Structure formats: C-alpha cells, structure tokens
Amino acid sequence: MGTPVSVNAQILSAVWVATSEDVSGLATEADTIEALSQKLRDIIPDLLLSNHVIAADYAGAIAIQLTSHRRELIFSQSLP
C-alpha cells in the first residue's frame, strides 16, 4: 500500500487507545505504546482484508503512521 495508514493514539485512564479514520473498525487498547504498536501490526492487516482494502493474497508492506498527542495544562507562578 502506497499511502500510510494513519492511526491516532491517546492515553485514557492509564491505557493507550488507538483509532483510525483510515481503517474501519479499528479500536484497540494496550498498557504501553509499544504493546499497542504490536497489536496494530496484528490487527490492521486483518481489518484491511475484512474491509476489502487488500486482497487475501496481498504480500506487500502496509505502512502505518502512529501518532500520539499529549496535552498538559501548566500554571505560571507570579513573578516577583
């Protein structure tokens, strides 16, 4: 597949959650981002096959782009 599959990861309640607009039905979670990445390697080809995006005999590479975002609130202290 030429275009990378975009996967968004976020941490919710100490669990990493992955979803994707490019892979219908993708919703999975893991305790670490490394474990999540491994699960995606197993799940994405199956979902692409089920969604008729790739053929059953497809033997090429599937590029994924795993993106995570972190948002924090920081509070400044009054300067003297």
mmCIF file of the N, C-alpha and C atoms, coordinates in Angstrom:
data_MODEL
# 
_entry.id   MODEL 
# 
loop_
_atom_site.group_PDB 
_atom_site.id 
_atom_site.type_symbol 
_atom_site.label_atom_id 
_atom_site.label_alt_id 
_atom_site.label_comp_id 
_atom_site.label_asym_id 
_atom_site.label_entity_id 
_atom_site.label_seq_id 
_atom_site.pdbx_PDB_ins_code 
_atom_site.Cartn_x 
_atom_site.Cartn_y 
_atom_site.Cartn_z 
_atom_site.occupancy 
_atom_site.B_iso_or_equiv 
_atom_site.pdbx_formal_charge 
_atom_site.auth_seq_id 
_atom_site.auth_comp_id 
_atom_site.auth_asym_id 
_atom_site.auth_atom_id 
_atom_site.pdbx_PDB_model_num 
ATOM 1   N N  . MET A 1 1  ? 0.853   -1.171  0.000  1.00 0.00 ? 1  MET A N  1 
ATOM 2   C CA . MET A 1 1  ? 0.000   0.000   0.000  1.00 0.00 ? 1  MET A CA 1 
ATOM 3   C C  . MET A 1 1  ? 0.894   1.226   0.000  1.00 0.00 ? 1  MET A C  1 
ATOM 4   N N  . GLY A 1 2  ? 0.618   2.158   -0.871 1.00 0.00 ? 2  GLY A N  1 
ATOM 5   C CA . GLY A 1 2  ? 1.461   3.328   -1.009 1.00 0.00 ? 2  GLY A CA 1 
ATOM 6   C C  . GLY A 1 2  ? 1.280   4.376   0.061  1.00 0.00 ? 2  GLY A C  1 
ATOM 7   N N  . THR A 1 3  ? 0.055   4.646   0.458  1.00 0.00 ? 3  THR A N  1 
ATOM 8   C CA . THR A 1 3  ? -0.215  5.686   1.441  1.00 0.00 ? 3  THR A CA 1 
ATOM 9   C C  . THR A 1 3  ? -0.232  5.083   2.835  1.00 0.00 ? 3  THR A C  1 
ATOM 10  N N  . PRO A 1 4  ? 0.511   5.680   3.785  1.00 0.00 ? 4  PRO A N  1 
ATOM 11  C CA . PRO A 1 4  ? 0.488   5.136   5.142  1.00 0.00 ? 4  PRO A CA 1 
ATOM 12  C C  . PRO A 1 4  ? -0.909  5.206   5.753  1.00 0.00 ? 4  PRO A C  1 
ATOM 13  N N  . VAL A 1 5  ? -1.221  4.201   6.540  1.00 0.00 ? 5  VAL A N  1 
ATOM 14  C CA . VAL A 1 5  ? -2.462  4.189   7.301  1.00 0.00 ? 5  VAL A CA 1 
ATOM 15  C C  . VAL A 1 5  ? -2.234  5.052   8.530  1.00 0.00 ? 5  VAL A C  1 
ATOM 16  N N  . SER A 1 6  ? -3.070  6.034   8.740  1.00 0.00 ? 6  SER A N  1 
ATOM 17  C CA . SER A 1 6  ? -2.931  6.935   9.881  1.00 0.00 ? 6  SER A CA 1 
ATOM 18  C C  . SER A 1 6  ? -3.679  6.365   11.076 1.00 0.00 ? 6  SER A C  1 
ATOM 19  N N  . VAL A 1 7  ? -2.977  6.258   12.202 1.00 0.00 ? 7  VAL A N  1 
ATOM 20  C CA . VAL A 1 7  ? -3.560  5.741   13.435 1.00 0.00 ? 7  VAL A CA 1 
ATOM 21  C C  . VAL A 1 7  ? -3.297  6.752   14.538 1.00 0.00 ? 7  VAL A C  1 
ATOM 22  N N  . ASN A 1 8  ? -4.326  7.119   15.259 1.00 0.00 ? 8  ASN A N  1 
ATOM 23  C CA . ASN A 1 8  ? -4.188  8.050   16.372 1.00 0.00 ? 8  ASN A CA 1 
ATOM 24  C C  . ASN A 1 8  ? -4.172  7.280   17.679 1.00 0.00 ? 8  ASN A C  1 
ATOM 25  N N  . ALA A 1 9  ? -3.251  7.650   18.558 1.00 0.00 ? 9  ALA A N  1 
ATOM 26  C CA . ALA A 1 9  ? -3.160  7.012   19.868 1.00 0.00 ? 9  ALA A CA 1 
ATOM 27  C C  . ALA A 1 9  ? -3.291  8.072   20.942 1.00 0.00 ? 9  ALA A C  1 
ATOM 28  N N  . GLN A 1 10 ? -4.010  7.743   21.969 1.00 0.00 ? 10 GLN A N  1 
ATOM 29  C CA . GLN A 1 10 ? -4.122  8.637   23.114 1.00 0.00 ? 10 GLN A CA 1 
ATOM 30  C C  . GLN A 1 10 ? -4.193  7.805   24.375 1.00 0.00 ? 10 GLN A C  1 
ATOM 31  N N  . ILE A 1 11 ? -3.774  8.386   25.467 1.00 0.00 ? 11 ILE A N  1 
ATOM 32  C CA . ILE A 1 11 ? -3.810  7.662   26.730 1.00 0.00 ? 11 ILE A CA 1 
ATOM 33  C C  . ILE A 1 11 ? -5.054  8.092   27.496 1.00 0.00 ? 11 ILE A C  1 
ATOM 34  N N  . LEU A 1 12 ? -5.855  7.109   27.851 1.00 0.00 ? 12 LEU A N  1 
ATOM 35  C CA . LEU A 1 12 ? -7.094  7.339   28.592 1.00 0.00 ? 12 LEU A CA 1 
ATOM 36  C C  . LEU A 1 12 ? -7.097  6.418   29.800 1.00 0.00 ? 12 LEU A C  1 
ATOM 37  N N  . SER A 1 13 ? -7.183  6.976   30.980 1.00 0.00 ? 13 SER A N  1 
ATOM 38  C CA . SER A 1 13 ? -7.222  6.178   32.210 1.00 0.00 ? 13 SER A CA 1 
ATOM 39  C C  . SER A 1 13 ? -6.064  5.185   32.270 1.00 0.00 ? 13 SER A C  1 
ATOM 40  N N  . ALA A 1 14 ? -4.866  5.640   31.958 1.00 0.00 ? 14 ALA A N  1 
ATOM 41  C CA . ALA A 1 14 ? -3.637  4.836   32.012 1.00 0.00 ? 14 ALA A CA 1 
ATOM 42  C C  . ALA A 1 14 ? -3.619  3.703   30.986 1.00 0.00 ? 14 ALA A C  1 
ATOM 43  N N  . VAL A 1 15 ? -4.407  3.804   29.934 1.00 0.00 ? 15 VAL A N  1 
ATOM 44  C CA . VAL A 1 15 ? -4.429  2.810   28.863 1.00 0.00 ? 15 VAL A CA 1 
ATOM 45  C C  . VAL A 1 15 ? -4.290  3.545   27.535 1.00 0.00 ? 15 VAL A C  1 
ATOM 46  N N  . TRP A 1 16 ? -3.414  3.052   26.664 1.00 0.00 ? 16 TRP A N  1 
ATOM 47  C CA . TRP A 1 16 ? -3.269  3.618   25.330 1.00 0.00 ? 16 TRP A CA 1 
ATOM 48  C C  . TRP A 1 16 ? -4.375  3.084   24.433 1.00 0.00 ? 16 TRP A C  1 
ATOM 49  N N  . VAL A 1 17 ? -5.049  3.976   23.728 1.00 0.00 ? 17 VAL A N  1 
ATOM 50  C CA . VAL A 1 17 ? -6.169  3.620   22.858 1.00 0.00 ? 17 VAL A CA 1 
ATOM 51  C C  . VAL A 1 17 ? -5.845  4.068   21.435 1.00 0.00 ? 17 VAL A C  1 
ATOM 52  N N  . ALA A 1 18 ? -6.073  3.190   20.462 1.00 0.00 ? 18 ALA A N  1 
ATOM 53  C CA . ALA A 1 18 ? -5.820  3.522   19.055 1.00 0.00 ? 18 ALA A CA 1 
ATOM 54  C C  . ALA A 1 18 ? -7.110  3.455   18.254 1.00 0.00 ? 18 ALA A C  1 
ATOM 55  N N  . THR A 1 19 ? -7.311  4.460   17.413 1.00 0.00 ? 19 THR A N  1 
ATOM 56  C CA . THR A 1 19 ? -8.422  4.502   16.467 1.00 0.00 ? 19 THR A CA 1 
ATOM 57  C C  . THR A 1 19 ? -7.876  5.026   15.144 1.00 0.00 ? 19 THR A C  1 
ATOM 58  N N  . SER A 1 20 ? -8.646  4.863   14.084 1.00 0.00 ? 20 SER A N  1 
ATOM 59  C CA . SER A 1 20 ? -8.202  5.344   12.782 1.00 0.00 ? 20 SER A CA 1 
ATOM 60  C C  . SER A 1 20 ? -9.392  5.612   11.883 1.00 0.00 ? 20 SER A C  1 
ATOM 61  N N  . GLU A 1 21 ? -9.341  6.727   11.177 1.00 0.00 ? 21 GLU A N  1 
ATOM 62  C CA . GLU A 1 21 ? -10.347 7.004   10.150 1.00 0.00 ? 21 GLU A CA 1 
ATOM 63  C C  . GLU A 1 21 ? -10.034 6.228   8.875  1.00 0.00 ? 21 GLU A C  1 
ATOM 64  N N  . ASP A 1 22 ? -8.795  5.757   8.742  1.00 0.00 ? 22 ASP A N  1 
ATOM 65  C CA . ASP A 1 22 ? -8.375  5.025   7.549  1.00 0.00 ? 22 ASP A CA 1 
ATOM 66  C C  . ASP A 1 22 ? -8.698  3.533   7.608  1.00 0.00 ? 22 ASP A C  1 
ATOM 67  N N  . VAL A 1 23 ? -8.907  3.011   8.813  1.00 0.00 ? 23 VAL A N  1 
ATOM 68  C CA . VAL A 1 23 ? -9.161  1.576   8.979  1.00 0.00 ? 23 VAL A CA 1 
ATOM 69  C C  . VAL A 1 23 ? -10.487 1.409   9.707  1.00 0.00 ? 23 VAL A C  1 
ATOM 70  N N  . SER A 1 24 ? -11.518 1.101   8.952  1.00 0.00 ? 24 SER A N  1 
ATOM 71  C CA . SER A 1 24 ? -12.844 0.938   9.538  1.00 0.00 ? 24 SER A CA 1 
ATOM 72  C C  . SER A 1 24 ? -12.836 -0.191  10.565 1.00 0.00 ? 24 SER A C  1 
ATOM 73  N N  . GLY A 1 25 ? -13.370 0.101   11.748 1.00 0.00 ? 25 GLY A N  1 
ATOM 74  C CA . GLY A 1 25 ? -13.463 -0.902  12.801 1.00 0.00 ? 25 GLY A CA 1 
ATOM 75  C C  . GLY A 1 25 ? -12.282 -0.950  13.741 1.00 0.00 ? 25 GLY A C  1 
ATOM 76  N N  . LEU A 1 26 ? -11.259 -0.123  13.501 1.00 0.00 ? 26 LEU A N  1 
ATOM 77  C CA . LEU A 1 26 ? -10.092 -0.164  14.379 1.00 0.00 ? 26 LEU A CA 1 
ATOM 78  C C  . LEU A 1 26 ? -10.370 0.572   15.676 1.00 0.00 ? 26 LEU A C  1 
ATOM 79  N N  . ALA A 1 27 ? -10.319 -0.158  16.757 1.00 0.00 ? 27 ALA A N  1 
ATOM 80  C CA . ALA A 1 27 ? -10.400 0.383   18.111 1.00 0.00 ? 27 ALA A CA 1 
ATOM 81  C C  . ALA A 1 27 ? -9.774  -0.663  19.013 1.00 0.00 ? 27 ALA A C  1 
ATOM 82  N N  . THR A 1 28 ? -8.597  -0.355  19.536 1.00 0.00 ? 28 THR A N  1 
ATOM 83  C CA . THR A 1 28 ? -7.902  -1.307  20.397 1.00 0.00 ? 28 THR A CA 1 
ATOM 84  C C  . THR A 1 28 ? -7.146  -0.544  21.463 1.00 0.00 ? 28 THR A C  1 
ATOM 85  N N  . GLU A 1 29 ? -6.730  -1.257  22.498 1.00 0.00 ? 29 GLU A N  1 
ATOM 86  C CA . GLU A 1 29 ? -6.026  -0.609  23.603 1.00 0.00 ? 29 GLU A CA 1 
ATOM 87  C C  . GLU A 1 29 ? -4.939  -1.522  24.134 1.00 0.00 ? 29 GLU A C  1 
ATOM 88  N N  . ALA A 1 30 ? -3.983  -0.909  24.841 1.00 0.00 ? 30 ALA A N  1 
ATOM 89  C CA . ALA A 1 30 ? -2.891  -1.648  25.466 1.00 0.00 ? 30 ALA A CA 1 
ATOM 90  C C  . ALA A 1 30 ? -2.324  -0.803  26.604 1.00 0.00 ? 30 ALA A C  1 
ATOM 91  N N  . ASP A 1 31 ? -1.553  -1.450  27.466 1.00 0.00 ? 31 ASP A N  1 
ATOM 92  C CA . ASP A 1 31 ? -0.979  -0.758  28.624 1.00 0.00 ? 31 ASP A CA 1 
ATOM 93  C C  . ASP A 1 31 ? 0.172   0.171   28.263 1.00 0.00 ? 31 ASP A C  1 
ATOM 94  N N  . THR A 1 32 ? 0.899   -0.131  27.183 1.00 0.00 ? 32 THR A N  1 
ATOM 95  C CA . THR A 1 32 ? 2.019   0.703   26.752 1.00 0.00 ? 32 THR A CA 1 
ATOM 96  C C  . THR A 1 32 ? 1.884   0.996   25.265 1.00 0.00 ? 32 THR A C  1 
ATOM 97  N N  . ILE A 1 33 ? 2.565   2.030   24.820 1.00 0.00 ? 33 ILE A N  1 
ATOM 98  C CA . ILE A 1 33 ? 2.505   2.350   23.391 1.00 0.00 ? 33 ILE A CA 1 
ATOM 99  C C  . ILE A 1 33 ? 3.221   1.281   22.567 1.00 0.00 ? 33 ILE A C  1 
ATOM 100 N N  . GLU A 1 34 ? 4.249   0.647   23.151 1.00 0.00 ? 34 GLU A N  1 
ATOM 101 C CA . GLU A 1 34 ? 4.943   -0.431  22.455 1.00 0.00 ? 34 GLU A CA 1 
ATOM 102 C C  . GLU A 1 34 ? 4.014   -1.630  22.248 1.00 0.00 ? 34 GLU A C  1 
ATOM 103 N N  . ALA A 1 35 ? 3.262   -1.985  23.291 1.00 0.00 ? 35 ALA A N  1 
ATOM 104 C CA . ALA A 1 35 ? 2.303   -3.089  23.177 1.00 0.00 ? 35 ALA A CA 1 
ATOM 105 C C  . ALA A 1 35 ? 1.190   -2.731  22.193 1.00 0.00 ? 35 ALA A C  1 
ATOM 106 N N  . LEU A 1 36 ? 0.780   -1.475  22.196 1.00 0.00 ? 36 LEU A N  1 
ATOM 107 C CA . LEU A 1 36 ? -0.245  -1.020  21.255 1.00 0.00 ? 36 LEU A CA 1 
ATOM 108 C C  . LEU A 1 36 ? 0.259   -1.156  19.820 1.00 0.00 ? 36 LEU A C  1 
ATOM 109 N N  . SER A 1 37 ? 1.493   -0.763  19.590 1.00 0.00 ? 37 SER A N  1 
ATOM 110 C CA . SER A 1 37 ? 2.084   -0.862  18.259 1.00 0.00 ? 37 SER A CA 1 
ATOM 111 C C  . SER A 1 37 ? 2.112   -2.318  17.781 1.00 0.00 ? 37 SER A C  1 
ATOM 112 N N  . GLN A 1 38 ? 2.457   -3.237  18.669 1.00 0.00 ? 38 GLN A N  1 
ATOM 113 C CA . GLN A 1 38 ? 2.474   -4.654  18.305 1.00 0.00 ? 38 GLN A CA 1 
ATOM 114 C C  . GLN A 1 38 ? 1.071   -5.150  17.961 1.00 0.00 ? 38 GLN A C  1 
ATOM 115 N N  . LYS A 1 39 ? 0.079   -4.751  18.750 1.00 0.00 ? 39 LYS A N  1 
ATOM 116 C CA . LYS A 1 39 ? -1.300  -5.146  18.461 1.00 0.00 ? 39 LYS A CA 1 
ATOM 117 C C  . LYS A 1 39 ? -1.736  -4.627  17.097 1.00 0.00 ? 39 LYS A C  1 
ATOM 118 N N  . LEU A 1 40 ? -1.327  -3.400  16.769 1.00 0.00 ? 40 LEU A N  1 
ATOM 119 C CA . LEU A 1 40 ? -1.698  -2.823  15.477 1.00 0.00 ? 40 LEU A CA 1 
ATOM 120 C C  . LEU A 1 40 ? -1.104  -3.621  14.322 1.00 0.00 ? 40 LEU A C  1 
ATOM 121 N N  . ARG A 1 41 ? 0.119   -4.133  14.505 1.00 0.00 ? 41 ARG A N  1 
ATOM 122 C CA . ARG A 1 41 ? 0.745   -4.958  13.467 1.00 0.00 ? 41 ARG A CA 1 
ATOM 123 C C  . ARG A 1 41 ? -0.082  -6.208  13.177 1.00 0.00 ? 41 ARG A C  1 
ATOM 124 N N  . ASP A 1 42 ? -0.729  -6.728  14.198 1.00 0.00 ? 42 ASP A N  1 
ATOM 125 C CA . ASP A 1 42 ? -1.551  -7.933  14.040 1.00 0.00 ? 42 ASP A CA 1 
ATOM 126 C C  . ASP A 1 42 ? -2.957  -7.618  13.526 1.00 0.00 ? 42 ASP A C  1 
ATOM 127 N N  . ILE A 1 43 ? -3.542  -6.525  14.011 1.00 0.00 ? 43 ILE A N  1 
ATOM 128 C CA . ILE A 1 43 ? -4.946  -6.210  13.737 1.00 0.00 ? 43 ILE A CA 1 
ATOM 129 C C  . ILE A 1 43 ? -5.166  -5.554  12.375 1.00 0.00 ? 43 ILE A C  1 
ATOM 130 N N  . ILE A 1 44 ? -4.312  -4.602  12.017 1.00 0.00 ? 44 ILE A N  1 
ATOM 131 C CA . ILE A 1 44 ? -4.548  -3.808  10.805 1.00 0.00 ? 44 ILE A CA 1 
ATOM 132 C C  . ILE A 1 44 ? -4.634  -4.659  9.536  1.00 0.00 ? 44 ILE A C  1 
ATOM 133 N N  . PRO A 1 45 ? -3.719  -5.603  9.295  1.00 0.00 ? 45 PRO A N  1 
ATOM 134 C CA . PRO A 1 45 ? -3.877  -6.411  8.075  1.00 0.00 ? 45 PRO A CA 1 
ATOM 135 C C  . PRO A 1 45 ? -5.212  -7.161  8.028  1.00 0.00 ? 45 PRO A C  1 
ATOM 136 N N  . ASP A 1 46 ? -5.642  -7.698  9.165  1.00 0.00 ? 46 ASP A N  1 
ATOM 137 C CA . ASP A 1 46 ? -6.926  -8.410  9.206  1.00 0.00 ? 46 ASP A CA 1 
ATOM 138 C C  . ASP A 1 46 ? -8.096  -7.484  8.889  1.00 0.00 ? 46 ASP A C  1 
ATOM 139 N N  . LEU A 1 47 ? -8.071  -6.275  9.459  1.00 0.00 ? 47 LEU A N  1 
ATOM 140 C CA . LEU A 1 47 ? -9.156  -5.329  9.196  1.00 0.00 ? 47 LEU A CA 1 
ATOM 141 C C  . LEU A 1 47 ? -9.156  -4.860  7.746  1.00 0.00 ? 47 LEU A C  1 
ATOM 142 N N  . LEU A 1 48 ? -7.975  -4.612  7.192  1.00 0.00 ? 48 LEU A N  1 
ATOM 143 C CA . LEU A 1 48 ? -7.903  -4.193  5.789  1.00 0.00 ? 48 LEU A CA 1 
ATOM 144 C C  . LEU A 1 48 ? -8.424  -5.293  4.869  1.00 0.00 ? 48 LEU A C  1 
ATOM 145 N N  . LEU A 1 49 ? -8.149  -6.537  5.209  1.00 0.00 ? 49 LEU A N  1 
ATOM 146 C CA . LEU A 1 49 ? -8.673  -7.661  4.435  1.00 0.00 ? 49 LEU A CA 1 
ATOM 147 C C  . LEU A 1 49 ? -10.191 -7.747  4.579  1.00 0.00 ? 49 LEU A C  1 
ATOM 148 N N  . SER A 1 50 ? -10.684 -7.638  5.803  1.00 0.00 ? 50 SER A N  1 
ATOM 149 C CA . SER A 1 50 ? -12.134 -7.701  6.052  1.00 0.00 ? 50 SER A CA 1 
ATOM 150 C C  . SER A 1 50 ? -12.887 -6.574  5.358  1.00 0.00 ? 50 SER A C  1 
ATOM 151 N N  . ASN A 1 51 ? -12.234 -5.411  5.261  1.00 0.00 ? 51 ASN A N  1 
ATOM 152 C CA . ASN A 1 51 ? -12.860 -4.243  4.635  1.00 0.00 ? 51 ASN A CA 1 
ATOM 153 C C  . ASN A 1 51 ? -12.626 -4.200  3.123  1.00 0.00 ? 51 ASN A C  1 
ATOM 154 N N  . HIS A 1 52 ? -12.022 -5.255  2.575  1.00 0.00 ? 52 HIS A N  1 
ATOM 155 C CA . HIS A 1 52 ? -11.759 -5.371  1.136  1.00 0.00 ? 52 HIS A CA 1 
ATOM 156 C C  . HIS A 1 52 ? -10.849 -4.256  0.620  1.00 0.00 ? 52 HIS A C  1 
ATOM 157 N N  . VAL A 1 53 ? -9.921  -3.821  1.478  1.00 0.00 ? 53 VAL A N  1 
ATOM 158 C CA . VAL A 1 53 ? -8.932  -2.816  1.066  1.00 0.00 ? 53 VAL A CA 1 
ATOM 159 C C  . VAL A 1 53 ? -7.731  -3.512  0.433  1.00 0.00 ? 53 VAL A C  1 
ATOM 160 N N  . ILE A 1 54 ? -7.403  -4.690  0.947  1.00 0.00 ? 54 ILE A N  1 
ATOM 161 C CA . ILE A 1 54 ? -6.338  -5.504  0.362  1.00 0.00 ? 54 ILE A CA 1 
ATOM 162 C C  . ILE A 1 54 ? -6.924  -6.875  0.020  1.00 0.00 ? 54 ILE A C  1 
ATOM 163 N N  . ALA A 1 55 ? -6.300  -7.537  -0.936 1.00 0.00 ? 55 ALA A N  1 
ATOM 164 C CA . ALA A 1 55 ? -6.742  -8.874  -1.342 1.00 0.00 ? 55 ALA A CA 1 
ATOM 165 C C  . ALA A 1 55 ? -6.169  -9.925  -0.392 1.00 0.00 ? 55 ALA A C  1 
ATOM 166 N N  . ALA A 1 56 ? -6.791  -11.079 -0.357 1.00 0.00 ? 56 ALA A N  1 
ATOM 167 C CA . ALA A 1 56 ? -6.350  -12.167 0.522  1.00 0.00 ? 56 ALA A CA 1 
ATOM 168 C C  . ALA A 1 56 ? -4.928  -12.614 0.202  1.00 0.00 ? 56 ALA A C  1 
ATOM 169 N N  . ASP A 1 57 ? -4.494  -12.459 -1.042 1.00 0.00 ? 57 ASP A N  1 
ATOM 170 C CA . ASP A 1 57 ? -3.147  -12.881 -1.423 1.00 0.00 ? 57 ASP A CA 1 
ATOM 171 C C  . ASP A 1 57 ? -2.133  -11.730 -1.402 1.00 0.00 ? 57 ASP A C  1 
ATOM 172 N N  . TYR A 1 58 ? -2.507  -10.585 -0.835 1.00 0.00 ? 58 TYR A N  1 
ATOM 173 C CA . TYR A 1 58 ? -1.593  -9.434  -0.778 1.00 0.00 ? 58 TYR A CA 1 
ATOM 174 C C  . TYR A 1 58 ? -0.395  -9.782  0.098  1.00 0.00 ? 58 TYR A C  1 
ATOM 175 N N  . ALA A 1 59 ? 0.808   -9.557  -0.420 1.00 0.00 ? 59 ALA A N  1 
ATOM 176 C CA . ALA A 1 59 ? 2.024   -9.894  0.316  1.00 0.00 ? 59 ALA A CA 1 
ATOM 177 C C  . ALA A 1 59 ? 2.963   -8.702  0.463  1.00 0.00 ? 59 ALA A C  1 
ATOM 178 N N  . GLY A 1 60 ? 2.482   -7.498  0.196  1.00 0.00 ? 60 GLY A N  1 
ATOM 179 C CA . GLY A 1 60 ? 3.320   -6.310  0.277  1.00 0.00 ? 60 GLY A CA 1 
ATOM 180 C C  . GLY A 1 60 ? 3.325   -5.686  1.659  1.00 0.00 ? 60 GLY A C  1 
ATOM 181 N N  . ALA A 1 61 ? 3.991   -4.571  1.752  1.00 0.00 ? 61 ALA A N  1 
ATOM 182 C CA . ALA A 1 61 ? 4.094   -3.844  3.018  1.00 0.00 ? 61 ALA A CA 1 
ATOM 183 C C  . ALA A 1 61 ? 2.850   -2.992  3.251  1.00 0.00 ? 61 ALA A C  1 
ATOM 184 N N  . ILE A 1 62 ? 2.534   -2.787  4.503  1.00 0.00 ? 62 ILE A N  1 
ATOM 185 C CA . ILE A 1 62 ? 1.468   -1.873  4.913  1.00 0.00 ? 62 ILE A CA 1 
ATOM 186 C C  . ILE A 1 62 ? 2.123   -0.863  5.850  1.00 0.00 ? 62 ILE A C  1 
ATOM 187 N N  . ALA A 1 63 ? 2.219   0.367   5.406  1.00 0.00 ? 63 ALA A N  1 
ATOM 188 C CA . ALA A 1 63 ? 2.838   1.409   6.230  1.00 0.00 ? 63 ALA A CA 1 
ATOM 189 C C  . ALA A 1 63 ? 1.795   1.997   7.175  1.00 0.00 ? 63 ALA A C  1 
ATOM 190 N N  . ILE A 1 64 ? 2.173   2.132   8.437  1.00 0.00 ? 64 ILE A N  1 
ATOM 191 C CA . ILE A 1 64 ? 1.286   2.814   9.378  1.00 0.00 ? 64 ILE A CA 1 
ATOM 192 C C  . ILE A 1 64 ? 2.025   4.005   9.975  1.00 0.00 ? 64 ILE A C  1 
ATOM 193 N N  . GLN A 1 65 ? 1.279   5.010   10.276 1.00 0.00 ? 65 GLN A N  1 
ATOM 194 C CA . GLN A 1 65 ? 1.820   6.196   10.935 1.00 0.00 ? 65 GLN A CA 1 
ATOM 195 C C  . GLN A 1 65 ? 1.086   6.325   12.261 1.00 0.00 ? 65 GLN A C  1 
ATOM 196 N N  . LEU A 1 66 ? 1.767   5.969   13.334 1.00 0.00 ? 66 LEU A N  1 
ATOM 197 C CA . LEU A 1 66 ? 1.181   6.011   14.667 1.00 0.00 ? 66 LEU A CA 1 
ATOM 198 C C  . LEU A 1 66 ? 1.510   7.360   15.290 1.00 0.00 ? 66 LEU A C  1 
ATOM 199 N N  . THR A 1 67 ? 0.496   8.140   15.542 1.00 0.00 ? 67 THR A N  1 
ATOM 200 C CA . THR A 1 67 ? 0.671   9.490   16.060 1.00 0.00 ? 67 THR A CA 1 
ATOM 201 C C  . THR A 1 67 ? 0.044   9.593   17.437 1.00 0.00 ? 67 THR A C  1 
ATOM 202 N N  . SER A 1 68 ? 0.812   10.117  18.374 1.00 0.00 ? 68 SER A N  1 
ATOM 203 C CA . SER A 1 68 ? 0.248   10.357  19.703 1.00 0.00 ? 68 SER A CA 1 
ATOM 204 C C  . SER A 1 68 ? 0.398   11.837  20.032 1.00 0.00 ? 68 SER A C  1 
ATOM 205 N N  . HIS A 1 69 ? -0.532  12.326  20.790 1.00 0.00 ? 69 HIS A N  1 
ATOM 206 C CA . HIS A 1 69 ? -0.520  13.724  21.206 1.00 0.00 ? 69 HIS A CA 1 
ATOM 207 C C  . HIS A 1 69 ? -0.616  13.771  22.719 1.00 0.00 ? 69 HIS A C  1 
ATOM 208 N N  . ARG A 1 70 ? 0.047   14.741  23.277 1.00 0.00 ? 70 ARG A N  1 
ATOM 209 C CA . ARG A 1 70 ? -0.026  14.940  24.717 1.00 0.00 ? 70 ARG A CA 1 
ATOM 210 C C  . ARG A 1 70 ? -0.372  16.393  24.965 1.00 0.00 ? 70 ARG A C  1 
ATOM 211 N N  . ARG A 1 71 ? -1.351  16.615  25.807 1.00 0.00 ? 71 ARG A N  1 
ATOM 212 C CA . ARG A 1 71 ? -1.761  17.967  26.151 1.00 0.00 ? 71 ARG A CA 1 
ATOM 213 C C  . ARG A 1 71 ? -1.667  18.110  27.666 1.00 0.00 ? 71 ARG A C  1 
ATOM 214 N N  . GLU A 1 72 ? -1.086  19.203  28.103 1.00 0.00 ? 72 GLU A N  1 
ATOM 215 C CA . GLU A 1 72 ? -0.957  19.472  29.528 1.00 0.00 ? 72 GLU A CA 1 
ATOM 216 C C  . GLU A 1 72 ? -1.353  20.909  29.814 1.00 0.00 ? 72 GLU A C  1 
ATOM 217 N N  . LEU A 1 73 ? -1.812  21.138  31.003 1.00 0.00 ? 73 LEU A N  1 
ATOM 218 C CA . LEU A 1 73 ? -2.013  22.495  31.499 1.00 0.00 ? 73 LEU A CA 1 
ATOM 219 C C  . LEU A 1 73 ? -0.870  22.806  32.443 1.00 0.00 ? 73 LEU A C  1 
ATOM 220 N N  . ILE A 1 74 ? -0.231  23.914  32.211 1.00 0.00 ? 74 ILE A N  1 
ATOM 221 C CA . ILE A 1 74 ? 0.812   24.351  33.130 1.00 0.00 ? 74 ILE A CA 1 
ATOM 222 C C  . ILE A 1 74 ? 0.394   25.692  33.705 1.00 0.00 ? 74 ILE A C  1 
ATOM 223 N N  . PHE A 1 75 ? 0.773   25.909  34.909 1.00 0.00 ? 75 PHE A N  1 
ATOM 224 C CA . PHE A 1 75 ? 0.395   27.144  35.585 1.00 0.00 ? 75 PHE A CA 1 
ATOM 225 C C  . PHE A 1 75 ? 1.653   27.925  35.917 1.00 0.00 ? 75 PHE A C  1 
ATOM 226 N N  . SER A 1 76 ? 1.663   29.175  35.528 1.00 0.00 ? 76 SER A N  1 
ATOM 227 C CA . SER A 1 76 ? 2.811   30.013  35.851 1.00 0.00 ? 76 SER A CA 1 
ATOM 228 C C  . SER A 1 76 ? 2.619   30.610  37.235 1.00 0.00 ? 76 SER A C  1 
ATOM 229 N N  . GLN A 1 77 ? 3.721   30.817  37.877 1.00 0.00 ? 77 GLN A N  1 
ATOM 230 C CA . GLN A 1 77 ? 3.678   31.460  39.182 1.00 0.00 ? 77 GLN A CA 1 
ATOM 231 C C  . GLN A 1 77 ? 3.920   32.948  38.977 1.00 0.00 ? 77 GLN A C  1 
ATOM 232 N N  . SER A 1 78 ? 3.369   33.733  39.836 1.00 0.00 ? 78 SER A N  1 
ATOM 233 C CA . SER A 1 78 ? 3.586   35.181  39.744 1.00 0.00 ? 78 SER A CA 1 
ATOM 234 C C  . SER A 1 78 ? 5.060   35.477  39.917 1.00 0.00 ? 78 SER A C  1 
ATOM 235 N N  . LEU A 1 79 ? 5.566   36.322  39.046 1.00 0.00 ? 79 LEU A N  1 
ATOM 236 C CA . LEU A 1 79 ? 6.964   36.720  39.147 1.00 0.00 ? 79 LEU A CA 1 
ATOM 237 C C  . LEU A 1 79 ? 7.104   37.821  40.185 1.00 0.00 ? 79 LEU A C  1 
ATOM 238 N N  . PRO A 1 80 ? 8.215   37.831  40.917 1.00 0.00 ? 80 PRO A N  1 
ATOM 239 C CA . PRO A 1 80 ? 8.398   38.891  41.940 1.00 0.00 ? 80 PRO A CA 1 
ATOM 240 C C  . PRO A 1 80 ? 8.499   40.274  41.339 1.00 0.00 ? 80 PRO A C  1 
# 
